[in-house]
């Protein structure tokens, strides 16, 4: 199991994950904050279509648990690769649910993942905000959890 790269302050605020998944190539954990309309996801390793299905399951649960548009906070800093079909599946879900999303904030390090996020952002008409540094991403995450948005 991979240890979270989140700061101590963020880990304390997140608490126990709502969903954890691990296989030989990847590790995933996700949290739902219904009152705030926030979904936090952290992934390490290779993103497969199966892992995207896990992510979609969490997001669908969140949509059923809140009346707010979702704000997705995705920590992909430790993602090393992805299946093209996984990217397509993720973008397709985003298109279908675009009116239910306030935005997607993505922390990334890999140039390959940055390119995939850029292509997805174009396909989804710019709802994604990329971050290359952890601190501003975590500040935005903590702000979202402190100050619930209007529905």
KAKA-V989336 format. One record per residue. N is the residue number from 1. RES is the residue in one letter. SS is DSSP state (A for helix, B for strand, O for the rest). PHI is phi in whole degrees, 0 to 359 (999 if undefined). OMEGA is omega as a letter, one per 40 degrees, with the letter a starting at -180 (none if undefined). Layout:
{{N	RES	SS	PHI	OMEGA} {N	RES	SS	PHI	OMEGA}}
This chain:
{{1	X	O	999	i} {2	X	O	273	i} {3	X	O	275	a} {4	X	O	303	i} {5	X	O	272	i} {6	X	O	299	i} {7	X	O	296	i} {8	X	A	300	a} {9	X	A	298	i} {10	X	A	292	i} {11	X	A	302	i} {12	X	A	296	a} {13	X	A	286	a} {14	X	A	287	a} {15	X	O	70	a} {16	X	O	286	i} {17	X	O	295	i} {18	X	O	286	a} {19	X	B	214	i} {20	X	B	229	i} {21	X	B	218	i} {22	X	B	213	i} {23	X	O	220	a} {24	X	O	294	a} {25	X	O	246	a} {26	X	B	207	i} {27	X	B	222	a} {28	X	B	223	i} {29	X	B	216	a} {30	X	B	218	a} {31	X	B	231	i} {32	X	B	244	i} {33	X	B	241	a} {34	X	O	299	a} {35	X	O	301	a} {36	X	O	274	a} {37	X	O	70	a} {38	X	B	241	i} {39	X	B	241	i} {40	X	B	248	i} {41	X	B	227	i} {42	X	B	228	a} {43	X	B	230	i} {44	X	B	226	i} {45	X	B	98	a} {46	X	B	261	i} {47	X	B	269	i} {48	X	O	257	i} {49	X	A	296	i} {50	X	A	298	i} {51	X	A	291	i} {52	X	A	296	i} {53	X	A	298	i} {54	X	A	298	i} {55	X	A	299	i} {56	X	A	298	i} {57	X	A	302	i} {58	X	A	296	a} {59	X	A	295	i} {60	X	A	295	i} {61	X	A	300	i} {62	X	A	296	i} {63	X	A	299	i} {64	X	A	285	a} {65	X	A	256	a} {66	X	O	221	i} {67	X	O	261	a} {68	X	O	275	i} {69	X	O	287	a} {70	X	B	281	i} {71	X	B	251	a} {72	X	B	263	i} {73	X	B	241	a} {74	X	B	249	i} {75	X	B	268	i} {76	X	B	249	a} {77	X	B	299	a} {78	X	B	256	i} {79	X	B	281	a} {80	X	B	253	a} {81	X	B	195	i} {82	X	B	206	i} {83	X	O	278	i} {84	X	A	302	i} {85	X	A	296	i} {86	X	A	292	i} {87	X	A	297	i} {88	X	A	298	a} {89	X	A	298	a} {90	X	A	295	i} {91	X	A	295	i} {92	X	A	300	i} {93	X	A	297	i} {94	X	A	298	i} {95	X	A	297	a} {96	X	A	297	a} {97	X	O	252	a} {98	X	A	304	a} {99	X	A	288	i} {100	X	A	259	a} {101	X	B	248	i} {102	X	B	281	a} {103	X	B	175	i} {104	X	B	228	i} {105	X	B	252	a} {106	X	B	232	i} {107	X	B	266	a} {108	X	O	214	i} {109	X	O	238	a} {110	X	O	289	i} {111	X	A	295	i} {112	X	A	297	a} {113	X	A	290	i} {114	X	A	299	i} {115	X	A	293	i} {116	X	A	297	i} {117	X	A	294	i} {118	X	A	298	i} {119	X	A	295	i} {120	X	A	297	a} {121	X	A	298	i} {122	X	A	295	a} {123	X	A	297	a} {124	X	O	263	i} {125	X	O	63	i} {126	X	O	65	i} {127	X	O	271	a} {128	X	B	259	i} {129	X	B	243	i} {130	X	B	274	i} {131	X	B	231	i} {132	X	O	256	i} {133	X	O	239	a} {134	X	A	294	a} {135	X	A	302	i} {136	X	A	295	i} {137	X	A	297	a} {138	X	A	293	i} {139	X	A	298	i} {140	X	A	295	i} {141	X	A	298	i} {142	X	A	297	i} {143	X	A	298	i} {144	X	A	297	a} {145	X	A	279	i} {146	X	A	275	a} {147	X	O	236	i} {148	X	O	304	i} {149	X	O	276	i} {150	X	O	289	i} {151	X	O	296	none}}
